[in-house]
Amino acid sequence: MLVQGKIAVIFGGSGAIGSAVAHALAREGAHVYLGARNQDKLERAANSIRAEGGAVETFIVDALDESSTHQRITHLAQQTGGFDVVINATGFMHEQGKRIEDLSLAEFRQGIDPFLSAQFNLSKAVIPHMGGERAGVIMTIVAPAGRMAMPGHLGHIVGCAGTEAFIKALASELGPRNIRVICVRSHAIADAVQAGSYTREIFEPKAQAMGITVEQWLGGAAQSTMLKRLPTLLQIVELMTFLASDSAGAMTATVVNMTAGATLD
């Protein structure tokens, strides 16, 4: 098993990506801890993993609150003895579609502040409980906008670019402590909307403006890629499971491209 015996903490663990990667890690032998803000959603995700025989527990956390995140993670580390894998699968509603003349400063910052704040807060909270003789990895997933130029996506583009820059900068600090830092850049995920992803609420206005359904909009997005298809949840989480394993132990400061050729680096 790829991650046998590892302790994996997933922020945003009740969401479409977070719960899917939790299933994959649990199947590969990890003891998974799912964190999010809604206990009911967390328990639904956890019960699904338990039904498959996986080891999973839940905890309430708001990654935008630095103090409470630190306290919650410190308490969790006392229970587990430390962490091997930390995954940021948090997501936040943000504006996509308005050009600068119609965009407020608050709407612009929706695509930047919560994403970078969560990344900072959760990273700072877990780092004291990782590394040394116990190799660790911090991983996040990001949309491809940071490598694109699209009208109407100012905050989203800057936020995605900032996330990729943060990952590389953090990796330079944590490498000597035996902690890897990796980013997975994914295009819109083909089946994430059906799995309950919050991205439906972001994609729907775009689709409605074009007079089509979200599913048709996703089909158009697929045709814009080199492979004429979008990544699937299974492909994303299987990749993340490999990246979390010792087989990827020489990978850090890396942005792994899972955009089906929509971006080139």
C-alpha positions, 0 to 999 in steps of 0.5 A: 500500500502506498501510504500504509500507516501514514497520518493524513490530515485533509482540510476541506475534507467534506468537499468533493475533492477532499472526500474523494482523496480521503477515500483513496488515501484510506484504501492505501492504508492511511489513517485519515483525519477530515477537517471542515466547518460542517459536522454533518457533511464531515460525518457523511464523508467519514461514514462512506469511508468507514463503510469501505473499511477505512480508518477515519476521524473528523474534526471541526476547523475553520482554516480562515481563523488562524488562532483556532486552526492552530489550537485545533491542530495542536490538539490533534497532533497530541492525539496522533503524535504528528502528521505525515500528509497534509492536504489543502482541499478547501474552496471558497466562493468567488467572483468569476465573470466580471471585468474590472469596470464592474468589479468591486475591490471586495469581489476582486479579493474574493479570489485571493484572500481566503485561498491564501489565508487558508493556505498560510494558516493551515501550513503554519499550524501543521509544520511544527508537527511534521518533518525531521526523521518523519518525512512529511508532505503538504499538498494543495490543489489549484485551478489553472488560471494562474497560467492563463489570461482570461477577461473577467477573472482578475481575482481568480487569476491572481489568487491561483498564481499566488497559491503556486508562488506560495507553494514554491516559496514554502518548499524552499523553507521546509526542504531542510526540515524534510517536508515536501510541498507540492501543488496539483494544478487541475482543470475543471474536474469532469465529475466534481459537480455531480459529486457536490462540488461548490464549483457548480455555483461558480460555473452555473452563471457562466453557463446560463449566460451562454444559454447552456447547462453546466454539463454542456459548459464543462463539455466546451471546457473539455474541447479547449484542452489538447486531450479534448477531455477534462481530468476526473476525480479518480485521476486527480486523487490517484495522483495525489495519493502517489504524490503523498507516498514515499515513491514521490519522495524527491518531489518538492516545490513542484506544480504538477500539471493535470490540465489535459494540456490547457496549460503548458508548464 
